[in-house]
Amino acid sequence: MIVVKFPLGYTTKSSTKITFLLVFYILLSNSVNSQNMDDFIEYDSFVIVEKPQKVYKGFYKDGKPYNGYFSKGNDEFPRVDYYENGEAKFQYSLDVYQMALGAESSEVEGLQEQEGEVMNEEDYEEYMKDLYKPKLNIKSVYESGKIVDGYEYGELNSGIISRKIEKQKTTAFHIDAFAMHYYQRTSLVLVSDTLIIGSPTIAAAGENIEIRLFKKNQAWVTNYHIGGEKIGSNYYIKGDIESLPANCTLFIYDQNNATYNYGRGGFEKYSTRLDLIDIQKMYFDNPEIFSNKNMQSFFDAFIEAFTVEIQKEDKQRLQEPEVFRGYIITGESSEILKGIRFFEKEENSYYEEYKDSSKIKKEKIDLINFQKVFKEYLENTRND
């Protein structure tokens, strides 16, 4: 009988030994194969600030990310997902605004040249490579495959959109647009019950434009500010108006089987288009989002509708109202200064015409025939 000696003095039969070695070889082979070159990937083109390393590895299982780091996005704007046992745990990214300004090139401790150290050519090339790697300093948290805290990104043909999420709620939305020798960021930030829209890039150039969108009574109000001074407002109201906005030009119309009111006031000194984003297009093409009573749900719906809008290749004109119901101009006390307005009652329908703060005409008419009267009134108004 052949006896095989083990380091601890253990003895066994050769047949048992061969079986043991065979099982051990199979387990070892499986372990090696699970992490061979076909099953893992290495990255050295970025640095995660929280965990600075020369190389980041990601291991696959059944062809899917399983453990480690996996890059996504493009080389210019990398994002990295970190997995544990097949589940995405974290996303690492950098701020697009910082990236555009070149701040992502900042050094990371442990990777920069030590003061007074003399490097050979090979070390210097490695140092320069590390110095200009994107530094991923934003950590986002996944739960069940969705970002619940941090940033969620989307890529456009000429830009990037990013949604900031805090405690599973969207608190900010950024649109970063790129072109040859051009970059602009537009930010939408939800502060309490007000959506504040601005551009840090335009502000840095010396012009501080800010839009504040909120709901007041029946109306969605959009106030425009330049340098902190309010220069005009837009109003959007669904249904019949209980109280008219002051100092406003108001159109009343039907669209998508509902009645809406669009008003505009101020802007006497400013004839240029001041929308950082085309809110008017949102008013007319997506009126359903303004039915939201909760500001958070409105913000979410606004982002979804706007994301679809900016990804359209063909920029369509604003939808024309289906049916007109009125055009009026109000004064400081919300009184009607001039205009024309259709009223529909159960027993009859009529329109009223106003001039110099007084009602000068009232005639019975149906809505269909009012369309002709309305267009003639506008034509005469333009000629006056």
C-alpha positions as CSV (number, residue, x, y, z in Angstrom):
1,M,0.0,0.0,0.0
2,I,1.4,3.4,-1.0
3,V,1.3,6.1,1.8
4,V,1.3,9.8,1.1
5,K,2.7,12.2,3.8
6,F,1.1,15.6,4.4
7,P,2.8,18.5,6.2
8,L,0.8,17.9,9.4
9,G,1.7,14.3,9.5
10,Y,-1.7,13.2,8.0
11,T,-1.6,9.9,6.0
12,T,-4.1,8.5,3.6
13,K,-4.5,6.2,0.7
14,S,-3.3,7.3,-2.8
15,S,-6.9,6.9,-4.2
16,T,-8.2,9.2,-1.5
17,K,-5.4,11.7,-2.2
18,I,-6.1,11.7,-5.9
19,T,-9.8,12.4,-5.3
20,F,-8.9,15.2,-2.9
21,L,-6.5,16.8,-5.4
22,L,-9.0,16.5,-8.2
23,V,-11.7,18.3,-6.2
24,F,-9.2,20.9,-5.1
25,Y,-8.1,21.4,-8.8
26,I,-11.7,21.8,-9.9
27,L,-12.5,24.4,-7.2
28,L,-9.2,26.3,-8.0
29,S,-10.0,26.1,-11.7
30,N,-13.5,27.5,-11.2
31,S,-12.1,30.3,-9.0
32,V,-9.5,31.3,-11.6
33,N,-11.9,31.1,-14.5
34,S,-14.4,33.3,-12.6
35,Q,-11.8,36.1,-12.7
36,N,-10.0,35.5,-16.0
37,M,-9.5,38.1,-18.7
38,D,-12.9,37.3,-20.2
39,D,-14.7,37.9,-16.9
40,F,-13.2,41.1,-15.6
41,I,-12.4,44.6,-16.8
42,E,-9.8,47.2,-15.7
43,Y,-10.0,51.0,-15.9
44,D,-7.2,53.5,-15.4
45,S,-8.8,56.5,-17.1
46,F,-10.4,58.1,-14.0
47,V,-10.0,58.5,-10.3
48,I,-12.7,58.1,-7.7
49,V,-11.8,60.7,-5.1
50,E,-13.3,58.6,-2.2
51,K,-11.1,55.7,-3.2
52,P,-8.1,56.8,-5.2
53,Q,-6.5,53.9,-7.0
54,K,-4.2,53.4,-10.1
55,V,-6.5,50.7,-11.5
56,Y,-10.2,49.9,-10.9
57,K,-11.5,46.4,-11.6
58,G,-15.0,45.1,-12.2
59,F,-15.8,41.3,-12.2
60,Y,-18.6,39.8,-14.2
61,K,-20.8,36.8,-13.5
62,D,-22.8,35.2,-16.3
63,G,-21.9,38.1,-18.5
64,K,-23.4,40.7,-16.1
65,P,-21.7,43.2,-13.7
66,Y,-21.3,41.4,-10.3
67,N,-18.5,42.9,-8.1
68,G,-16.4,46.0,-8.4
69,Y,-16.4,49.1,-10.7
70,F,-18.0,49.5,-14.1
71,S,-17.7,52.6,-16.3
72,K,-20.6,54.0,-18.3
73,G,-21.2,57.1,-20.3
74,N,-18.6,58.5,-22.6
75,D,-14.9,59.3,-22.1
76,E,-15.6,63.1,-21.8
77,F,-18.2,62.6,-19.0
78,P,-17.5,59.3,-17.3
79,R,-19.7,57.8,-14.6
80,V,-18.9,54.6,-12.7
81,D,-21.2,52.1,-11.0
82,Y,-20.0,50.1,-8.0
83,Y,-21.5,46.6,-7.6
84,E,-21.7,44.1,-4.8
85,N,-23.0,40.6,-5.5
86,G,-24.8,41.7,-8.7
87,E,-26.5,44.7,-7.1
88,A,-25.6,48.3,-8.0
89,K,-24.7,50.1,-4.7
90,F,-23.2,53.5,-5.7
91,Q,-22.6,55.7,-8.7
92,Y,-19.5,57.9,-8.9
93,S,-19.5,61.0,-11.1
94,L,-18.2,64.6,-11.3
95,D,-20.1,67.8,-11.5
96,V,-20.7,68.8,-15.2
97,Y,-20.3,72.5,-14.3
98,Q,-17.0,71.9,-12.7
99,M,-15.9,69.7,-15.6
100,A,-16.8,72.5,-18.1
101,L,-14.7,75.0,-16.1
102,G,-11.8,72.6,-15.9
103,A,-12.0,72.0,-12.2
104,E,-12.0,68.3,-12.6
105,S,-8.3,68.5,-13.3
106,S,-7.6,69.2,-9.6
107,E,-5.2,66.9,-7.9
108,V,-6.0,64.1,-5.6
109,E,-4.0,63.4,-2.5
110,G,-1.7,60.5,-2.9
111,L,-1.5,61.0,-6.7
112,Q,0.3,64.3,-7.0
113,E,4.0,64.9,-7.1
114,Q,5.6,65.3,-3.7
115,E,7.4,68.6,-3.1
116,G,11.1,68.3,-3.8
117,E,10.8,64.8,-5.4
118,V,12.7,64.2,-8.6
119,M,10.9,61.9,-11.0
120,N,12.3,60.0,-13.9
121,E,10.7,60.2,-17.3
122,E,8.4,57.1,-16.8
123,D,7.2,58.4,-13.4
124,Y,6.6,61.8,-14.8
125,E,4.5,60.5,-17.6
126,E,2.5,58.5,-15.1
127,Y,2.1,61.6,-12.9
128,M,0.8,63.7,-15.7
129,K,-1.6,61.0,-16.7
130,D,-3.0,60.9,-13.2
131,L,-3.1,64.6,-12.9
132,Y,-5.5,65.1,-15.8
133,K,-7.7,62.1,-15.2
134,P,-11.4,63.0,-14.4
135,K,-11.8,63.2,-10.6
136,L,-15.1,61.6,-9.7
137,N,-16.1,63.4,-6.5
138,I,-19.9,62.9,-6.4
139,K,-21.3,59.7,-4.8
140,S,-24.9,58.7,-5.5
141,V,-26.8,55.9,-3.7
142,Y,-28.8,53.1,-5.5
143,E,-31.7,51.3,-4.1
144,S,-33.4,48.5,-6.2
145,G,-31.6,49.8,-9.3
146,K,-32.7,53.5,-8.9
147,I,-30.8,56.5,-7.6
148,V,-32.5,57.6,-4.3
149,D,-29.9,60.1,-3.2
150,G,-27.5,61.9,-5.6
151,Y,-27.5,62.6,-9.3
152,E,-29.3,60.9,-12.2
153,Y,-27.9,61.8,-15.7
154,G,-29.1,61.7,-19.2
155,E,-27.2,62.5,-22.4
156,L,-28.4,64.8,-25.2
157,N,-27.0,65.3,-28.7
158,S,-25.2,68.4,-27.6
159,G,-25.5,68.4,-23.8
160,I,-26.2,66.6,-20.5
161,I,-29.1,66.8,-18.2
162,S,-28.8,66.0,-14.5
163,R,-31.5,65.5,-11.9
164,K,-30.5,66.0,-8.2
165,I,-32.3,63.7,-5.9
166,E,-32.4,64.0,-2.1
167,K,-34.3,61.5,0.0
168,Q,-36.0,60.1,-3.2
169,K,-37.3,63.6,-4.1
170,T,-36.1,65.7,-7.0
171,T,-34.8,69.1,-5.7
172,A,-32.9,70.4,-8.8
173,F,-32.5,69.9,-12.5
174,H,-29.6,71.1,-14.6
175,I,-29.3,71.5,-18.4
176,D,-25.7,71.7,-19.7
177,A,-25.5,72.7,-23.4
178,F,-22.3,72.4,-25.3
179,A,-21.2,73.7,-28.8
180,M,-18.0,74.8,-30.4
181,H,-16.5,77.5,-28.1
182,Y,-19.8,77.7,-26.2
183,Y,-21.1,76.3,-22.9
184,Q,-24.2,77.3,-20.9
185,R,-25.8,75.8,-17.8
186,T,-29.4,76.4,-16.9
187,S,-30.5,75.3,-13.5
188,L,-34.0,74.7,-12.1
189,V,-34.1,74.5,-8.3
190,L,-37.1,73.8,-6.2
191,V,-37.1,76.0,-3.1
192,S,-40.1,75.4,-0.9
193,D,-43.1,76.1,-3.2
194,T,-41.1,78.1,-5.9
195,L,-39.2,76.8,-8.9
196,I,-36.2,79.1,-9.4
197,I,-34.7,79.1,-12.9
198,G,-31.3,80.7,-13.5
199,S,-28.0,80.3,-15.3
200,P,-24.7,80.5,-13.4
201,T,-22.8,80.8,-16.7
202,I,-24.9,83.9,-17.8
203,A,-24.5,85.3,-14.3
204,A,-20.7,84.9,-14.5
205,A,-20.8,86.9,-17.7
206,G,-22.3,89.8,-15.8
207,E,-26.1,89.4,-16.5
208,N,-28.1,88.0,-13.7
209,I,-31.4,86.7,-15.1
210,E,-33.8,84.7,-12.8
211,I,-37.2,83.3,-13.4
212,R,-39.5,82.4,-10.4
213,L,-42.4,80.0,-11.1
214,F,-45.0,79.4,-8.5
215,K,-48.8,79.0,-8.0
216,K,-50.8,81.8,-6.5
217,N,-54.6,81.2,-6.0
218,Q,-55.8,80.0,-9.4
219,A,-52.8,81.2,-11.4
220,W,-49.4,79.8,-12.2
221,V,-47.2,82.9,-12.1
222,T,-43.8,83.3,-13.8
223,N,-41.9,86.4,-12.5
224,Y,-38.8,87.5,-14.4
225,H,-36.0,89.3,-12.7
226,I,-32.9,91.0,-14.0
227,G,-30.3,92.1,-11.4
228,G,-32.8,91.4,-8.7
229,E,-35.4,93.8,-10.2
230,K,-38.7,92.3,-11.3
231,I,-39.3,93.3,-14.9
232,G,-42.4,91.4,-15.9
233,S,-44.7,88.4,-15.3
234,N,-46.5,85.7,-17.2
235,Y,-49.8,84.1,-15.9
236,Y,-51.3,80.8,-16.8
237,I,-54.8,79.9,-15.4
238,K,-57.1,77.0,-16.2
239,G,-60.8,77.5,-16.2
240,D,-62.9,80.5,-15.3
241,I,-61.1,83.4,-13.6
242,E,-62.4,84.5,-10.2
243,S,-60.0,87.5,-10.0
244,L,-58.0,89.0,-12.9
245,P,-54.3,89.7,-12.6
246,A,-53.4,93.4,-12.4
247,N,-51.6,95.3,-15.1
248,C,-51.9,92.4,-17.5
249,T,-52.8,91.5,-21.1
250,L,-54.8,88.4,-21.0
251,F,-55.9,85.9,-23.8
252,I,-58.7,83.5,-23.0
253,Y,-59.0,80.4,-25.3
254,D,-60.0,76.7,-25.5
255,Q,-57.6,73.9,-26.1
256,N,-57.7,70.2,-25.5
257,N,-61.4,70.4,-24.4
258,A,-60.5,72.9,-21.6
259,T,-60.5,76.7,-21.2
260,Y,-57.2,78.5,-20.4
261,N,-56.0,82.0,-19.7
262,Y,-52.6,83.2,-20.7
263,G,-51.5,86.7,-19.4
264,R,-48.4,88.9,-19.7
265,G,-47.6,92.0,-17.8
266,G,-44.6,94.4,-17.6
267,F,-41.6,94.0,-19.9
268,E,-41.9,97.6,-21.2
269,K,-38.1,98.0,-21.2
270,Y,-37.3,94.6,-22.5
271,S,-38.3,93.4,-26.0
272,T,-35.9,90.5,-26.2
273,R,-36.8,86.9,-25.3
274,L,-35.9,86.3,-21.7
275,D,-36.8,82.7,-21.2
276,L,-33.8,80.6,-20.1
277,I,-36.1,77.7,-21.1
278,D,-39.2,78.0,-23.3
279,I,-41.8,78.1,-20.6
280,Q,-44.4,79.4,-23.1
281,K,-44.1,76.2,-25.1
282,M,-44.6,74.2,-21.9
283,Y,-47.8,76.3,-21.3
284,F,-49.3,75.7,-24.7
285,D,-48.1,72.3,-25.6
286,N,-48.2,70.6,-22.2
287,P,-51.0,72.3,-20.3
288,E,-51.9,69.1,-18.4
289,I,-48.8,69.4,-16.2
290,F,-50.2,72.6,-14.7
291,S,-53.1,70.6,-13.3
292,N,-50.8,69.4,-10.5
293,K,-51.7,70.9,-7.1
294,N,-48.6,69.7,-5.4
295,M,-45.4,71.6,-6.3
296,Q,-43.2,68.5,-6.1
297,S,-45.4,66.5,-8.5
298,F,-45.6,69.6,-10.8
299,F,-41.7,69.8,-10.8
300,D,-41.4,66.1,-11.7
301,A,-44.0,66.4,-14.5
302,F,-42.3,69.6,-15.7
303,I,-38.9,67.9,-15.9
304,E,-40.4,64.9,-17.8
305,A,-42.2,67.1,-20.3
306,F,-39.2,69.4,-20.8
307,T,-36.8,66.4,-21.3
308,V,-39.0,65.1,-24.0
309,E,-39.3,68.6,-25.6
310,I,-35.6,69.3,-25.8
311,Q,-34.8,65.9,-27.3
312,K,-37.2,66.5,-30.3
313,E,-35.2,67.0,-33.5
314,D,-37.9,69.1,-35.2
315,K,-38.7,72.2,-33.2
316,Q,-42.4,72.7,-33.9
317,R,-44.2,76.0,-33.5
318,L,-46.4,76.6,-30.6
319,Q,-49.9,75.2,-30.9
320,E,-52.5,77.7,-32.0
321,P,-55.5,77.9,-29.7
322,E,-58.5,76.0,-31.0
323,V,-61.1,78.5,-30.0
324,F,-60.8,82.1,-28.8
325,R,-62.9,83.4,-25.9
326,G,-61.4,86.8,-25.2
327,Y,-58.7,89.4,-25.1
328,I,-58.6,92.0,-22.2
329,I,-56.2,94.5,-20.7
330,T,-56.3,95.1,-16.9
331,G,-55.2,98.1,-14.8
332,E,-53.5,98.4,-11.4
333,S,-56.7,97.3,-9.5
334,S,-57.3,94.4,-11.9
335,E,-60.1,96.4,-13.5
336,I,-60.7,95.9,-17.3
337,L,-59.3,98.8,-19.2
338,K,-60.2,97.6,-22.7
339,G,-60.9,94.4,-24.6
340,I,-63.5,91.9,-25.6
341,R,-64.8,88.8,-23.8
342,F,-67.2,86.0,-24.5
343,F,-69.6,84.7,-21.8
344,E,-71.4,81.4,-22.0
345,K,-74.5,81.0,-19.8
346,E,-77.1,78.2,-19.6
347,E,-79.9,80.3,-21.0
348,N,-77.9,82.4,-23.5
349,S,-74.4,83.5,-24.5
350,Y,-73.0,86.9,-25.3
351,Y,-69.9,89.0,-25.6
352,E,-68.9,92.3,-24.0
353,E,-66.6,95.0,-25.3
354,Y,-64.6,97.4,-23.1
355,K,-62.9,100.7,-23.6
356,D,-61.5,103.4,-21.3
357,S,-62.4,101.2,-18.3
358,S,-66.0,101.0,-19.3
359,K,-68.3,98.4,-20.9
360,I,-69.3,99.9,-24.2
361,K,-71.1,97.0,-25.9
362,K,-73.0,93.8,-25.0
363,E,-74.5,91.5,-27.7
364,K,-75.9,88.0,-27.9
365,I,-73.8,85.6,-29.9
366,D,-72.8,81.9,-29.9
367,L,-69.2,80.8,-29.6
368,I,-68.8,79.8,-33.2
369,N,-69.9,83.3,-34.5
370,F,-67.8,85.0,-31.8
371,Q,-64.7,83.8,-33.6
372,K,-65.3,86.1,-36.5
373,V,-66.1,89.1,-34.2
374,F,-63.0,88.4,-32.1
375,K,-60.6,88.3,-35.1
376,E,-62.1,91.5,-36.5
377,Y,-61.7,93.2,-33.1
378,L,-58.0,92.2,-32.9
379,E,-57.4,93.4,-36.5
380,N,-59.0,96.8,-35.7
381,T,-56.9,97.0,-32.5
382,R,-53.7,96.5,-34.4
383,N,-54.6,99.2,-36.9
384,D,-55.5,101.7,-34.1
